[in-house]
Amino acid sequence: MMRTYSLTVLLWSCMFHAIHMMSPEKRTNKHSHSESITGLSENDGKTLHRTKRGWMWNQFFLLEEYTGPDTQYVGKLHTDQDKGDGNLKYILTGDGAGSLFIIDENTGDIHAAKKLDREEKSLYVLRAKAIDRKTGRQVEPESEFIIKIHDINDNEPKFTKDMYTASIPEMTGVGTSVIQVTATDADDANYGNSAKVVYSILQGQPYFSVDPETGIIKTALPDMSRENREQYQVVIQAKDMGGQMGGLSGTTTVNITLTDVNDNPPRFPQSTYQFSSPESAPPGTPLGRIKANDPDVGENAEIEYSISNGDGSDMFDIVTDKDTQEGIITVKKHLDFESKMLYTLRVEAINTHPDPRFLQLGPFKDTALVKISVEDIDEPPVFSRPWYLIEVDEDAKEGSIIGQVEAQDPDVTKKAIKYSVDRHTDLDRIFNIYSGNGSLFISKPLDREETPWHNITVIATEINNPKQTSQIPVFIKILDINDHAPEFAKYYETFVCENAKAGQLIQTVSAVDKDEPPRGHKFFFELVPEFALHPNFSIVDNKDNTAGIMTRRNGYSRSKMSTYLLPIIIFDNDYPIQSSTGTLTIRVCACDSRGNMQSCSAEALLLPAGLSTGALVAILLCIIILLVLVVLFTALKRQRKKEPLIISKDDVRDNIVTYNDEGGGEEDTQAFDIGALRNPEAREESKMRRDVIPETIFQIRRTAPVWENIDVQDFIHRRLKENDLDPAAPPYDSLATYAYEGNDSIANSLSSLESLTTECNQDYDYLSDWGPRFKKLADMYGGEDSDRD
């Protein structure tokens, strides 16, 4: 008996034609059957038949954004093994199973529990299986099926930007691309026209247009001028469904700016300008501003101003203010109202960056007429020259006129002028001037050798307006007059050797003159007429403003004549001739064989010429040094040798002043006087011993003599306290010995120094009672025979 199992799948969809849209190949694949062939076995004789698969699957299509009152029915699962007795259980797993998609486990009905959005998820993959409730086994193998969400037009197109900004040069042609806008639609572009976007312009016509498919915005009018309108706001719409009725749409705004090009020439707002300037305005003074208007902006509006022609082109200048694009007219040269009162200029304004595309519109420049009037002002006097040079002889007489300066009022009125000398430039008042005509004259004698040049300042002042003054420098050169005689150039220390030969040159002399002759100095030398034939010396003029002193005999003797005086006359060559007599002192000296001086007579050293300053200073220093040496030697001789206070160089703390004096016994009453201790005032008087001169190491401070009727012990304690509290005491310890023995000993005196004062023998037996330490002393003085022994 043959059994056949089959599973029927019921598909429900709002779009019934969805299945038919699938390709036959897909449907074949989805509905492919797995067949098995059974044959007749020879052994059992049974016939085998082909069995069909129990599951039949296809794609499910579900409409998005379902808004019905009930859940959306997707489809039904069914197997031919389901007898309707409730033994089978249907289970659904996969994307959204249990949440988005719910299955009735008894009937196999599938419902969509929620509203679905294709833009969020367009495809769901699920798996289905049928299980026997009793055995828990699958009656069919698990299979996979797909639920696709069918798109509806629920999304409007959206632009990539909320606002676009673009710019385009002005004066561009029609159809010039400005910018491209783009809108996207989230709907399925592969299904219907839900995502097909079409662009249109809502605002901005007739200036711009937009391509409906590409969204490129283009110009629609020719020669749009920035100067007329610069900003445009264009609204673009994007609509889906191919722009058909019922499609969704979105908009965006595009701000378009026209950029400037140099399409406008500069233009002066008026053809003529009027300015005025005082004639005293210095060069560089601004007189006014003019401006040519250019509606362009930036570098397209930059203008350069220049003076093209006119009778004032050499008197005025114009410069361009780069910030304001104005032309500034300035004074170029000094103006003179009396010479010219009105100037006319033609000023040109031209663009510095013309655009060749618009040169056909005409020249990019403009001209204007500028008239400048010169104003008359009260000007100070003007001298006929910028400076004056006057030459005058130094022997000119007082009151002599040496020159004249001239000034006049440049104004039309020609006011009267007075002259004066600036006394700050002529403190000695050597020169003066006549106030009426400007003649300079001498007030004091001149001396070229003292001041060869005088630089003074002459002032010209208007009589009616003293504030109007002018100054002019006057250079006065003093011309030389031969009023000084030549003289020796220096003092000559001349000597002649005792062994000199006749005709020997012993000195060359030259001369100087304070005057400056125009042809230069020329001096002549000769002996005075009384010594024209001098027996000992002669003079030879070298013709070069020098002369040589020559010997005329052989040998000179210091013992006979130690010094010779040779008067020489010096002439100059100017007019009037000036001359002077100079005396040359010649000493006779002993020389070696080479003519080098060795010694001269003492008398020669004491001539009126005297010693030089350096020699006198050296002698004085020698005398002072000798006196200092004598004083030092005397001081050292009087200083006695001192015994050093510090005995040891290694220990500077404990120092004892010692005399190493044993004294002279009882008979020596001068060696040490204990009375100094008994009489403190004697200590204050610092009486010294005659045999030894001790040196104290510090100055003993004197105190009031309060030592009367005071014990020696108290005296020593007070001295010790004074030394401890004395800030001038030395920083180391010192020991002062006062030879104070203290109170009397119970043993009385053991000295034999007072033995002569007693007439009887002394008893020394008590020494034996003092113990073993005094045994030796007791043996010496204890027995009666000891003295005799």
BELURNOR-V303221 format. One line per field, one symbol per residue. ss: DSSP state (A for helix, B for strand, O for the rest). phi: phi as a letter, one per 20 degrees, with the letter a starting at -180 (. if undefined). psi: psi as a letter, one per 20 degrees, with the letter a starting at -180 (. if undefined). A space follows every 50 residues. Layout:
# BELURNOR-V303221
ss: ???
phi: ???
psi: ???
This chain:
# BELURNOR-V303221
ss: OOOOOOOOOBBOOOOOOAAAAOOAAAAAAAOOOOOOOOOOOOOOOOOOOO OOOOOOOOOBBBBOOOOOOOOBBBBBOOOOOOOOOOOBBBBBBBOOBOOO BBBOOOOOBBBBOOOOOOOOOOBBBBBBBBBBOOOOOBOOOOBBBBBBBB OOOOOOOBBOOOBBBBBBBOOOOOOOBBBBOOBBOOOOOOOOOOOOOBBB BBBOOOOBBBOOOOOBBBBOOOOOOOOOOOBBBBBBBBBOAAAOOOOOBB BBBBBBBBBOOOOOOOBBOOOBBBBBBBOOOOOOOBBBBBOBBOOOOAAA AOBBBBBBBBOOOOOBBBBBBOOOOBBBBBBOOOOOOOOOOBBBBBBBBB BOOOOAAAAAAOOOBBBBBBBBBBBOOOOOBBBOOOBBBBBBBOOOOOOO BBBBOOBBBOOOOOOOBBBBBOAAAOOOOOBBBOOOOOBBBBOOOOOOOO OOBBBBBBBBBBOOOOOOBBBBBBBBBBBOOOOOOOBBOOOOOBBBBOOO OOOOBBBBBBBBOOOOOOOOOOOBBBBOAAAOOOOOBBBBBOOOOBBBBB BOOOOOOOOOOOBBBBBBBBBOOOOOOOBBBBBBBBBBBBBOOOOOBBBB OAAAAOOOOOOOAAAAAAAAAAAAAAAAAAAAAAAAAAOOOOOOOOOOOO OOOBBBOOOOOOOOOOOOOOOOOOAAAAOAAAAAOOOOOOOOOOOOOOOO OOOOOOOOOOOAAAAAAAAAAAAAAOOOOOOOBBBOOOOOOOOOOOOOOO OOOOAAAOOOOOOOAAAAAAOAAAAAAAAAAOOOOOOOO
phi: .ddcdbdddedcbfefeffffffgffffffdfdddceddeeffdmeeedf deffeccbfedcfflfcffdfeeercebcfeeenemfdcecdcofmfnde dcdefeenfdcefcfdcffebdbcdcccbdcfffemefecffcdcdddee fcedcefcffcfbdcbbbffmeffnffdaddccccffffecmdfdedceb debpeeecccffeemeecfdcelfdffebddcddddddcelmnffnfebb cbdceddeeecedcefcffbecccccbffeffgnffdrccbeecffcmff dfcddbeeapfdfedcbcceeffdldedecedcfecffebdbcccddddc fecfdgfdfffpfebbcbecdcdeeecfefgcffcfacccdbffefefnf fdrbdcbbffffflffccdbdfffdbfelfdbbffedmeecedcfdbffe bfccddcdddcfffcffecccbfcdddeefcfccefbgfaededccffef dfnefdaddcccbffcffenebdccaffgfdfdffdccccfemcmcbded edbemccffebebdddfceddddddffdbbddededeececefenefdbc fffffdfgfmeffffffffffffffffffffffffffffefdfffefdfe cdedccecdldendnffeedfbdfffffdfffffelfdfeecdfdeebff fecffdefldffffffffffffffeffefffcfcddedleenffefelfd eefeffededfeddfffffeoffdffffffdfefeffff
psi: pppppqppppppqhnhjhhhiqqhgghgghjqqoqppprpphgijqppqp pqqhpoqrqpppprlpkrhrqppgappqqiioijjjiqpppprbojphgh ppqoighjppqohrpqohhgpippprpqqppphghjqpiqqpqprpoppp qrnjpqqpqhqhpqprqpqrkrrqjppgqpqpqqpiroiiobkhjoppqq phpiqjhrrqphghjppqqiqqlpphhgphpqoppppppakkjrpiqqrq rrpoopppqqqnjpqqppiqhqqprqpqijpqpipphrqqpppoirrbii jpqpqqogaqijhihrrpqpohgilqpoprphrpqohhgpipqpqopppq pimqohhjhiirpmrqqqppppqppproqrqpqiqhrqpppqqijqqpip piaqqpqqpirhhmqqqqqrpoihimhilhqrqphgikpprphqqqohhg ohqporppppppghnihoqqqpqopopoqqpnjpqqrqhrppnqqpqhkq qqjppiqpqrrqphrnqhjrqoqqpqqqhhkhmpihqrpopjjkkrqppq qirppqphhgohpppoppppqajrpqpqqqpppppoqpqprahijppgqr qhhhikrhhrqrhhgghggghggggggghgggggghhhpqppppgogphh ojgoppoqiloirjahhniigpoihhhhnhhhhhilpqqhhpnqpqirpp pprpnkjplqqhghgghhgggghhioijqqjrpqoopjkpibrqqiiapj qjhjhiiqirqqpkhihhiirhhjgghhhhihqhihhh.
